Amino acid sequence: ARRAVAKHRYDLVILDIALPDGSGLDLLIDLPQETGVIVFSAAEMDEKLGDRVQAMMTKTRASEIDVAKLVRRMLVASRNAAGPTVQARE
């Protein structure tokens, strides 16, 4: 994940905090400030994760539809905040 974050720019990242090899939250320091972050985990979450995390969802309480709706809202909000963009034409 660290290599991917270093190599590519992401509009939105969904992190799990309980991974076999560590916490997804460790990636927060590697993400650009403008990257949206959703913590989606079955593990208990600290409500005080700070301004870096825009949303938190518990796997046992959120459906796939809930996650999809949240992702869509965050991406739309991010694009609206960025202002108009030029679309490539084929």
TIDRENBA-425609 format. One record per residue (C-alpha): residue number from 0; chain; x, y, z. Coordinates in Angstrom, 3 decimals, padded with zeros to 6 digits. Each point is the difference from the previous one (the first is absolute). Layout:
<atoms>
ATOM_NUM_A_X_Y_Z
...
</atoms>
This chain:
<atoms>
ATOM_0_A_000.000_000.000_000.000
ATOM_1_A_002.832_002.399_000.811
ATOM_2_A_001.537_-000.535_-003.450
ATOM_3_A_-003.352_000.613_-001.689
ATOM_4_A_-000.568_003.200_001.991
ATOM_5_A_003.501_001.215_-000.869
ATOM_6_A_-000.455_-000.787_-003.700
ATOM_7_A_-003.604_001.081_-000.671
ATOM_8_A_-002.360_002.813_000.955
ATOM_9_A_-003.374_-001.041_001.406
ATOM_10_A_-003.125_002.117_000.435
ATOM_11_A_-001.257_-002.255_002.779
ATOM_12_A_001.470_-002.781_002.133
ATOM_13_A_-001.948_-002.527_002.060
ATOM_14_A_002.087_-001.275_002.919
ATOM_15_A_-000.470_-002.957_002.321
ATOM_16_A_001.698_000.453_003.353
ATOM_17_A_000.313_-003.672_000.972
ATOM_18_A_002.302_-001.631_-002.533
ATOM_19_A_002.230_-003.052_000.534
ATOM_20_A_003.144_002.026_-000.688
ATOM_21_A_-000.944_003.215_001.804
ATOM_22_A_-002.507_002.813_000.119
ATOM_23_A_-001.340_001.737_-003.073
ATOM_24_A_000.209_003.215_002.003
ATOM_25_A_003.783_-000.177_-000.336
ATOM_26_A_-000.524_000.989_-003.647
ATOM_27_A_-001.567_003.329_000.960
ATOM_28_A_003.384_001.697_000.210
ATOM_29_A_000.817_-001.175_-003.545
ATOM_30_A_-003.188_001.378_-001.578
ATOM_31_A_-000.194_003.512_-001.428
ATOM_32_A_-002.227_002.288_002.064
ATOM_33_A_-002.498_000.376_-002.856
ATOM_34_A_-000.658_-003.769_-000.168
ATOM_35_A_-003.346_-000.905_001.553
ATOM_36_A_000.114_-002.769_002.611
ATOM_37_A_-002.709_-002.391_001.151
ATOM_38_A_000.824_-002.392_002.826
ATOM_39_A_-002.040_-003.176_-000.584
ATOM_40_A_000.775_-002.635_002.583
ATOM_41_A_-001.447_-002.648_002.280
ATOM_42_A_002.421_001.166_002.704
ATOM_43_A_-000.946_002.586_002.589
ATOM_44_A_000.770_003.497_-001.194
ATOM_45_A_001.089_003.031_001.934
ATOM_46_A_-002.428_002.844_-000.708
ATOM_47_A_002.932_002.408_000.394
ATOM_48_A_001.926_-000.976_-003.127
ATOM_49_A_000.241_003.658_-000.844
ATOM_50_A_-000.645_002.041_-003.084
ATOM_51_A_001.882_-002.441_-002.205
ATOM_52_A_-002.890_-002.501_-000.102
ATOM_53_A_-003.207_001.233_-001.623
ATOM_54_A_-002.184_-003.008_000.874
ATOM_55_A_-000.028_-003.144_002.105
ATOM_56_A_-002.172_-003.053_-000.639
ATOM_57_A_-000.228_-003.266_001.908
ATOM_58_A_-000.052_-003.092_-002.231
ATOM_59_A_-002.564_-001.778_002.149
ATOM_60_A_-002.418_002.956_-000.212
ATOM_61_A_000.459_001.310_-003.536
ATOM_62_A_-001.286_-001.660_-003.139
ATOM_63_A_001.795_000.051_-003.335
ATOM_64_A_-002.631_002.480_-001.157
ATOM_65_A_000.780_002.314_002.943
ATOM_66_A_003.692_-000.096_-000.899
ATOM_67_A_-000.694_000.649_-003.692
ATOM_68_A_-002.240_002.977_000.835
ATOM_69_A_002.618_001.501_002.311
ATOM_70_A_002.758_-000.442_-002.586
ATOM_71_A_-002.149_001.662_-002.655
ATOM_72_A_-000.869_002.954_002.288
ATOM_73_A_003.641_000.535_000.928
ATOM_74_A_001.219_-000.158_-003.599
ATOM_75_A_-002.685_002.422_-001.187
ATOM_76_A_000.815_002.392_002.858
ATOM_77_A_003.707_-000.256_-000.789
ATOM_78_A_-000.551_000.764_-003.674
ATOM_79_A_-002.315_002.914_000.802
ATOM_80_A_002.561_001.467_002.404
ATOM_81_A_002.746_-000.312_-002.609
ATOM_82_A_-001.945_002.113_-002.468
ATOM_83_A_-000.609_-000.643_-003.662
ATOM_84_A_002.197_-002.486_-001.801
ATOM_85_A_000.694_-000.576_-003.651
ATOM_86_A_-001.078_-003.409_-001.248
ATOM_87_A_002.167_-001.757_-002.574
ATOM_88_A_-001.719_-000.710_-003.289
ATOM_89_A_000.652_-002.972_-002.201
</atoms>
